[in-house]
Amino acid sequence: MSGPAPRGGSQGRVGIVEGWELRQNKKQKKDANSGAFKGLVFVVVALVLITVGGWFAARPVMGPALTGLFEESPGIVNLPVVSDLLAAELSDRLNAPVANGDREAEFVIETGQSVDAISTNLVDQGLLTDEVAFKYAVVTDRVDELIKAGIYTVTPPITPAAIATRLAGDPDPPTPTVLLDMRHGRRIEQHVAYLQQETEQTDLELNPKEFLRLVRNPSTDLRKQYKFLSKAPADNSLEGFLFGGAYEVPIDITAEELMHQMLGKWDKANSKYVTQAPKKGYDFYEALTIASLVEREAKADSDRAKIASVYWNRLNPKVNKQTGGLMQADPTVVYATDSMALEDINVKKWDKYHFWDLLGEADYSTVNVPKKYESFQTYQNPGLPDWPIVTPSSKSIQAALNPATKTKNLYFYACPDADTHKFARTLKQHQNNINKCN
């Protein structure tokens, strides 16, 4: 397979390789005339050698010289005698398969790409070993005038002649796509539930269970590939690093390909914050975890830095005497209860589950969770939860690294149907805010 490329790209013609057709400057004309002259000389010498010793006697000498001359000036194939001599020299090579050409293979032709560049790329991909035979097939069948940009699939046996024949036809039809809404503020299991729904309602072929496996247990090689993953504990999932947004993807995209797209976009959007964190005195993974709480809590952008400051203040012994180091974050408790519930539900039914439902009139401080989720019971256990609860937006990450901590607020409350929160330093002020709302 070739590297990533746009599917169903432009259908523009590929440029004709230099030296095969019209030349556009004096140097090219000089080279062309030189090639034509050498070709005529070769014809004369060939006729003499064949007359004296016959083709089979002359071939060991003439064959390499002829192919070398063809590489320099492919246009000589149109000269008398030369075309027959080249055909005899290259006929066997045209249909010689490459050693690893036992499987269907795909390659990409870019708009404006020359035949020389195409040939080089095919060699790099292991689909071609004999460039001379390939170029001969292209020029003799005038394939260079037919090649279009796009994706091509060639089936075994993969030979120079087979590739040239494939290029004479149209590119593969564009792969149908589907638009995925992998929005910010979702936890991994929500992404999986959404992908499950898409596989049932669209032609998406991706395996949601495979996506879940990959992002819950990222490999060591994956962690090395993306440097920012080193900020997370080795046993943690990719929660917090799956960039949210709209993804237009081919229907046959794999779970691994989608994961890489999401990680790549996260890197592009947020790598600067990884660098900024230590300069601002923060551990980045802790800031990412705070940002995930901000993402779940904030409705208005103006509240993000204020909410971040509340959570940082609750972790700060200098100002958190009233809360005793407890973050008291409702979303973390709901995250834990959702996690427990999902363990008893088949993945294929996750798309029917209602995520982030509040616990009604329940007292969050009395909700019990198993040991593996105890860090998320932030009404009972001080400190941060063990990992982010969602992938936050860049705005929330920025807020976590630039919190409004000078306010020393420890509480916030949103009135019903309000987009902004009321903030308070003391429990008494906080209770007054609640009373005013109600």
N, C-alpha and C positions, 0 to 999 in steps of 0.2 A: 504494500500500500504506500502511496505517496504521503507526504506531509499534509497538514490541514490545508484545504483549499475551498473556495466558494463552490457550492454545488450548483450545477446548472448555470454556469457563468456565461460571459459574453460569447456570442457565436461569431466573432470577428475572424477574418482570415489571418492565418499565420504568415509572417513575412517570408519571402522566398530567400533561401540561403544565398549569401553573397558569393558571386562567382558562377552561379548557375543560370541566371537570367540577365536582365538589364543592369548595367552598372551606372552609378550616378556621378562619378568624378574621374579625373584624369588618371589617378593612380589605379583605380579599379579597371579602367579601360586598358591601361598599360599591362596590368596583370592578366587581363582577359586575352589580349593580343599575344602575350608571352605564352599563355597556355595553349592557345590555338596553334601557334607556331611549333611548339614542342609536339603537339598532337600530330601535325602534318609530318614532322620529321620522323615521329614514331611510326606512322603509317608506311613511310618509305622503307625504314629499316625493317619493319615487320614483313613487308612483302619480299625483301631480299632474303631474310632469314628463312621464311617459309619456303621460298623457291629453292633455296640451297639445301636445307635440311628437313623441311616438313615441320608442321605445327608441334608435334609431340617432341621433336628434338629441340625446337626453339623455345618451347613453353617455359622450362626451368629458368631461362634467362629473361624472357619477355614478361612472364606473369607478374613477378614482384614489381618490375619497372612500370608495367601498365597500371597496376592498382595504385601505385604511388602517384603516378601522373593523374589518375582519376581523382584521387583525394585532393590534389592541388587544383585541378580544373575539371569538375564533373561534366562540363559541357562537351568534352572530347568524346563522350559516349555517342554523339550524333555523327561523328566522322566515319567515313567508309572504312571498312575492315575492323576498326577499333571496336565497334559495337559487337561484332561476332566474337572477337578475341576476348572481350570482357565477359560476354555471356558464357563462354567456355571456361574462363578462369573462375567465375564466381557462382556458377549454377549450383554446385553442391553446397556452397556456403550459405546460400539464400534460405535453405530449408533445414539448416542445422539448428536444433533446439538448444536453448541455454540449459545449463546443468540443473538449475533450480526451477525450471519452468514447468512444473508438474501441477500447478494450481492456477486457478483463475486469478488474474492480477489487474490492478487498477492503476492508471497513471493520469496525470493532469497536463494539458497543453494550455499555456498562458497566451493571452492575446499578444500578437506581435512577436512571438517566439520563433527564432530561426530553426531550420532543420538541424544545424550544428548543435544548437542548445538542446533541442529535443533529444538528439542522439546522446549527448553527454548525460542528460538526466536519466535516460533509460539505462545507461551503463551504471550510473550511481545507484539506481534502484535494483540492480541485478537482473534486469529484464533483457539486456542486450550485451553481447560480448564481441560481436563483429560489426563495428560501425561502418566499415567499407561496404559490406554486403547490404546493410540497411539503407545506406545512402544510394546505392546502385538501384535497389528496388524502388526507392522513392522517385529518383529522377527518370528512370526508364518508363515507369507507369504514370509519370507526371502527377504524382500524389501531392507534391509540394504546392500545386495550384488548388488542391481540394481541402487541405487541412484547415479545420476550424478549432477555435479555442473551446475547451470544455473537458469533461472527464470521459476517459475511454476505458473500457474493460476488454481485455484480451484473454482468450481461452487457450489451454494447451492444445497442441504443442506450440510453445512460444518461440517463434523463429523470426529472423529479420523480415522475411517475406510476409509472415502473418501479421506483424506489427504494421508494416506498410499498408497492407490490405485493410486493416482495421482503421487506419488513419484516413483512408480514402472515403470512409463512410461518415455518417453523422455521429457526433458525440452521444454518450449515453443520455437518455432523457433525464431531466432534472428530478432529483428525489423529492417527493412530496414533503412538506414541512408542517410542523405544528407549533403554535405559539404557547409556551409554558409561562405561567404567572408564578414564578418562584419568589414571592414577595418577602420583604423584610419583616421581622417580627414573628416569624414562624420557627418553631422548634423542628428538629430533624424529623420527628415522627409525623408532623403535619405535612412536611414536604413529601414524605412517603405516601401518606394518605391521599394527597393531591395527585401524585403520580399514578397511584392505583386507580383513581377516578378517571384520569385521562386515558389510561390504557383501556378502560371499559367504554368510554364515550368517544374516543378518537381512534386513529390508526396507529398511535404511538406503540412501538414494539418493546420499549424499555422494560426491564424487570425491576419493579419497585423493591423486592426483597434483596436483590443484588445491590441496589443503591444503598439500602439500609446497612447491609453488611460492610460495604466499603467505607461508609462515612462513620460508622460506629467503631470500626477497628482499622484505622488507617495504617498502612504498612510502613515499615522503617524506611523503605526506599522513597515512599511518598513524602514522608517527613523531611528527608534530605533534599528532595526536589524543591520544596517550598520552604524557604528559610524561616518564614514567620511562624511555621508550625512548631519550631523549636521553643517558642514561648509557652507552649502548652505542655502540661505533664505528659509523659510518654504513653500513659495508659488511657488518656482521655480521647473522646471522639472529636469529630470536626465541628461540633456545636460551636457557633460563634464565627465560623470562617466560611460559611456557604453564602456567597454574596447574593442578595436578593435583587430581583428585577425580572424583566421580560426576556425570555430566551426563545428565539425562533430557531428551531432545531429540526434536522431531518427526522422522519418518523422512525428510522432505523438506528438512531443514536443509541449508544450503549450507556449503561449506568456509569461506567468509568469515564467515558467521554463527557457526560454531563457534569460529573464531579469535577473534572479538570477545568471545564469552562467556568464553573462557579468559583473554584479556588483561584483561577487566573484573574477573574474580574475582581475578586476581593483583594488580591495582591496589587493590582493596578490602582484601585481606589483607596486602599488603606495602608499600604506599606509605609507611607510617610509618617503615619501615627505610631507605627512600631518604633521608628527612629526617635520620634519626639518624646515618647513616654519617659525614658530614663532621664532625659534632659530636664523634664518637668518634675522629676522626683517620684515617678510612678512605675510600678511593675506593670508591663503592658497587659498581661493576661488578667490581672486583677481589674485593670481599667476596662478591659473588654467585658468582664463579668458585670461590673457596675453599669456599663453601657447597655447591656442586655436587659437590665432591670428598668433603665430609663426608657428603653424602646417599648416595653410593655406598659409603662405608666403614663408617658407623656402623650398628650393630644396636640398641644400647641408647641411649636419650636421654641417659643420664648420661655417655656418651662423646663426645657431639657437640662440646662446647666444648674438650675435651682434644685431639681430633683436629684441630680448627680451629687450636688453638695450635701443634701440631706443624708444620703447613704454613706458618703465619705465621712461626714461628721459623726455618724453613728458608730463608725469604726475607730474614731479618734479618741483615745482615752482622755485627752485634754478637755473635750467638750461633751462627751457622751455619758456623763454621770447619770442623767435622767433615764437613759435607755440601757445602761449597763453593757454596752458593746453588742447588744442585739440589733440586727438590722430591721427586724419586724416587717419584712417585705411580703405582702400578700402574694405576689406572683410566684415567689419561690415555693410557697406552700402548695399553691395550686399546681405548679410544675410537678411536685412530688406526688400529689394525689393522682394526677393524670398518668404519671409514669407507672404507678402501681396498678391502675385500672387497665392500661394498655397491655400489661404483661399477661392478662387473662383474655385478651381479645385477639383473634386471628388477624394478621396483617391485612388480609384482603377486606376486612370489615372496618379498618381504621377510618376509611372515608365517611363512615356513618357516625363516627364518634364526635362529640361536641367538646372541642378543646377549650381550655381556659375558662370554663364555667366557674363562676365564683361559688363559694361554699355556703351560700344562703346566709342564714342567721348564725351559723356555727362560729364558735370562738376559735380563731385561728391558733391561739396559743395552746389549745388543748388537743389539736390534731396530731395523732401519733403516726409516725412513718417508720419503715424498717431502717436498719443501720446504713444500708448503702445510699439512702436518701436523706439521712439525718442532717447533713449540712444544709439541706434546703428547708428544713424546719427552722427558719430564722427567728421564730418567736421563742424557741427553746435553746438553740445553740448559737453562741456568739460567733462573729466572723463571717466571711464570705462563703457562699456555696462553693462546691468543688469545681464547678465549671459554669459557663454562661448558660442561660436558659433559652436563648434564641440567638440568631445572628442579628446584631443590631445594625442600623443604618450608619453611614459615615457621620451624620449629624449627631447621633447619640454617642459615638466614639469620641468625637470632638468635644462634646459636652463633658464626658467623663474625664477628659484630660484638661479641661478648662472649667472646673466647677466654680460655682459662686459661693465658695466656702466662707468668705468673710462675713456672710450673713449669720453664720452659726445656727442656721435653722436645723431642727431635728424632726419636724413633723410637716406633713402636707396632706391636704384633703381637697377633693373636688366636689363641689356642689352637684347635685343631680342635674344632668343635661348640660353641665358647664364644660367648656373646652379648656379652661385654665384652673389651676389649683390655688388654694390659699395656704400660705406657709407660716410656720410658727416656731419660736425658739423653745417655748415651754409647753408642758402638757396642758396647763390652764388656758393658754392662748389657743392651743389646738382645739380644746373642747369648746371654746367660745366660737371658733370658726365653724365647727360642726353645728352648733346650736343656731347660728345665724343662717346657715344653709337650709336648715329644716324648719 
